[in-house]
C-alpha cells in the first residue's frame, strides 16, 4: 500500500517503507476509507457539489517513538 501511495501522490510519506539495516523500523498503520463519503462539514459548498460522492481516503499513522502513540504522517485529504 505504501508503494502505491508513493507512486500515485506527489507528497512524500518519508522512508517508512524501507525496512532492515539503516531503514525505518517504526510501526505504522494505513487506514483506507472508500465509498460514498460525504464532504466534511466545513467544506466550501461550491467545491463540495462538484466532487463525486465516491471517494477514497488514505491515512498513514506512524508511532514515532515506539510508545504506542500514533500520529498522522500523511493523508490524501
PyMOL commands that set and color helices and strands:
alter all, ss='L'
color gray80, all
select helices_A, chain A and resi 2-8+45-48
alter helices_A, ss='H'
color red, helices_A
select strands_A, chain A and resi 28-36+54-63+70-75
alter strands_A, ss='S'
color yellow, strands_A
deselect
rebuild
show_as cartoon
